[in-house]
């Protein structure tokens, strides 16, 4: 594993861990300022470092990186400039969860490609085991998103 790859993977794993803490805060109505800041910085760095790899054509990773950067902009504005007031609450919730979801999809795909045991279950990347894991991930994010929109009210936290 090259130095760039290692740095990219570490940043991505930190982003996922911090993002999970942020998602937990959204559904349990808890304020996680540090985790939110770490998540926002590392999710952006994950995308930006991904663009430093040699370009071999448009791949799903590049598309996900572009989408993440495009989602990051309104999500950061919603959180730090608009303080999640009004519609910006929804922008922050949806943006932060979509960025986390995309990063988790990449983690699943990369895990099935790089971990020998998982690779034997889905060597082509489109077999039932990987599709099942991605379906469970999607359902989990839909539930978290629904609960977050219903429960998370920044005004209750004095944000």
N, C-alpha and C positions, 0 to 999 in steps of 0.2 A: 504494500500500500504506500503510495507516494505521500510526501508531506502535505501537499494540498488536499489530497483525498482524506487524510486523517483529520486535518483541521476542519474540513467541510463536514465530515461525519460527526465529529465531536460537537460542533456548533449546532448541527441539525438535531442531535439527541438532546442537547440542552434546551433548544427551542421546543421540542416535543414535551419534555418534562415540565418546563415552565408553562407551556400552553395547557397542559392538563391541570395544573394548579389554577390557572386563570379560569378554565372551564368549570372547575369545581366551585370557584368563587361566584361565577355567574349563576349557577343553579342553587347554591346555598346562601346567596346574598351576603357574601363576605368580601371584604376589601383586601385585595392582594396587590398593593402598589409595586413592591419590588419585583414580584413575579411577573406582573404585567409589563414592567419596564424591561426586564430581562427577556421576556418572550418577544416583545416588539423588536428589540435590537437583534436578537439571535435569529428570528424568523427572516428579517431583512438580510442579515449577513449570510444565512443559508442560501438564499436566492442569489445574492451577489457573488458569493464564492463559487456557486454552481456555474456561473457564466465564465469563470476563468479556465474551465477545462477546455481541451482542444475541441473545436467545432467540427462535427462530422455529420452535419445535416440536422434538420429539425427532429427532435426526439420528444417523447412525452415529458421527460425531465425539463427540457428547455421550455416547452409550453407551460408546464406547471410553474416554473420559475417566473416566466413573464406574467402569468395570471396572479401569482403571489405578490409580485411588485405592484401590479395594478390594484390589487386589493389593499395592499399595505397603505397606500397614500390616503384614501378616504378613511380607513380604519384609524390611522394615526391622527388625522385631523379630528375625527369624531372623539377620540379619547383625550387628546392633549390640547386641542384648540377649542373645541366646542363643549368639552367636559360632559359629553354624552347627554346633552340637553335635548329634549324633544325627540325628533326623528333620528338624531345622532346616536341615541342609545341603541336603536335597531341596527344602524350602520356599524357600530362597534361590535355588537354581538355577532352579527352575521359575518362581518369581515374577519374577525379574530377566529371564529370557529371554522370558516372556510379555509383560511390559511393553515390552520392546524390540521384539518382534514386532508388537505393536499399533501402536507408533509408526512402524515401518517400513511397515506397511500404509497408514497415513494418508499417509506421505510418497509412496508410490506413487500413491495415489488423487489426491492434490493435484497431483502432477507431471503426471499425465495430464489433469487439469482445467486447469492453469495454463500449461503449456509448450505453445505452439502446435503444434510438430512432433508431440509425443506425443498431443495432443488430436485431431489429424487421424486418428491410428491408432485411437482409441477415444473418439469424441465423446460417447457415451452412458455410458461408464464400465463397460460390461458386455460389451464385445467381446473376441474371442480374445486380442489383444495384452496387455491389462491382466490378463486371467485367467491367461495364461501366466506373466507376471511374478509375480503373486501365488502361483501354484503353485510356481514355482522358490523364492520366498522361504519358503514353508511347508516345502518339502523341506529347504532349507538349515537352517532352525531345528530341524526334527526331528532332523537329523543332529547339529547342534551340541548340542542337548539330550541326545541319547543319549550322545555322547562326554563331555559334561560330567558327567553322572550317573555314568558308569563311571570317569572319571579323577580328578575333582576331590575331593580329600580335605583339608579344612582342617587336620586334625591334622598332616599332613606339612609344612604351611607354618608351623606354630606360631602359628596365628591364635587 
